[in-house]
Amino acid sequence: MKTKYPLFFILIFLSTNTFAQTIIKQDSSIKNMVEEVSAKNIENTIRKLVSFKSRHTLGDTSSKTEGVGAARNWIKAEMEKYAELSGGRMKVQFDNFTQPKGERIDKPYLLKNVIATLKGTDRNDTRIYIVSGHFDSRKSNVMDPDGFEPGANDDASGTAVSMELARVMAKKSFPATLIFMCVVGEEQGLYGSANVAKRAKAEGWNIDAMLNNDIVGNTHGMETDLKDNRSVRVFSEGVASVADEDKKMVASLIAIGGENDSPSRELARYVKEIGERYIDQLDVKLIYRRDRYLRGGDHTSFQLQGFTAVRFTEMNEDFTRQHQDVRTEKGIDYGDLPDFVDFNYAQKVARMNLSVLANLASAPAQPINVGIITGELTNKTTLKWDEPKTGKKPIGYYVLMRETISPYWEKKFYVTETTTTLAYSKDNYLFAVQSVDADGHESLPVFPKPIK
């Protein structure tokens, strides 16, 4: 086995109870992009979206100054301004579709998502990375499209994250393609994201990861009086949604102890490592659920189509703001107004998103056919894989390892070949493999399957 450590990397050793890094050189160009993300721009975007008074999915589309139609037109126009600095690589379009009558839809409606696509520079790299927020809003009555529905935190905050990343990243180039998405219909039933996800599946988009930002601007939980401006939750499913009805797939995961190593959960771990590497005073909390208790978000639409996706949400939601008519009742102010958004916190979440997207879009693709050889009983573990067929060739690979009780990868071994044997038992440890380039950009980890 060839093992050597590139200059940009010091081997990570983590304790079993904490996630502590002794590493790693940051990419200076990514760090500069991270620093360019502006809290003031995010605030201006949120206040502008609130100024449309209502962005209800079923609301007015004829006015130029109010309603969901005016809001989506403004988002598209702003994205087009960013695209002017991309050298022709960013294209901005409406994703139009007619949503039939159904749950929370009283008649067929023509709906429009806004999609800004920054084309990758490597023709051989088909990977796509998506960041998204939903721009629709609602009142206490989800079917009431009239009146004031500010939706500052839910989810103008997520929309502002997607737009601010488009502004910063449009001027840069990446081997892989980035999509900055603002979708409609989330409050009515995830309709906007479902349309994009189904389209992506039908058209064969190679979506490597989808990041959903929904309710990412509040730092104070009213009921509990908890204040936290450094923590963000990342929700990830364990057994992949596409495996829900596949008993053989579920049985295989149980047999190898892979219930906690779905692609979405590997993405969540990646977010924690990369986000905390680039963003000071950030604590990414891994939440082992698809979403909050009995609730859902736009990432679910992508998971149901077999794509890797996670959701970002603030640590302590304020339910006096969320899905509430604007009012004062018994001395308590209700309503999702911009004055209650922590714009510096939303900036921190946006910077986390950017660090993850930029690293993924710059990294080699994942190794393929990753497996653990099971031909004989042994206390050593031999892993084998093939180099990726798309994008640039990796300079090497990291073999990741952790104890079965650990939520985080505890050790990384750098290798240059596509097979390695470690003096650690597959009975007692979990493993994964990721590609890496000469600048330290790492792909998502791949959990191995048993092979002969």
Buried (B, 14 or more C-beta within 10 A) or exposed (E): EEEEEBEBBBEBEBEEEEBEEEBBEBBEEBBEBBEBBBBEBBBBBBBBBBBBBBBBBBBBBEEEEBBBBBBBBBBBEBBBEBBEEBEEBBBBBBBEBEBEEEEBBEEEBEBBBBBBBBBBEBEEBBBBBBBBBBBBBBBEEBEBBBEBBBBBBBBBBBBBBBBBBBBBBBBBBBBBBBBBBBBBBBBBBBBBBBBBBBBBBEEEBBBBBBBBBBBBBBBBBBEEEEEBBBBBBBBBBBBBBBBEEEEEBBEBBEEBEBEBBBBBBBBBBBBBBBBBBBBEEBBBBBBEBBBBEEEBBBBBBBBBBBBBBBBBBBBBBBEBBBBBBBEEEEEEBBBBBBEBBBBBBBBBBBBBBBBBBBBBBBBBBBBBEBBBBBEEEEEEBBBBBEBBEBBBEBBBBBBBBBEEEBEBBBBBBBBBEBEBEBEBEBEEBBBBBBBBBEBBBBBBBBBBBEBE
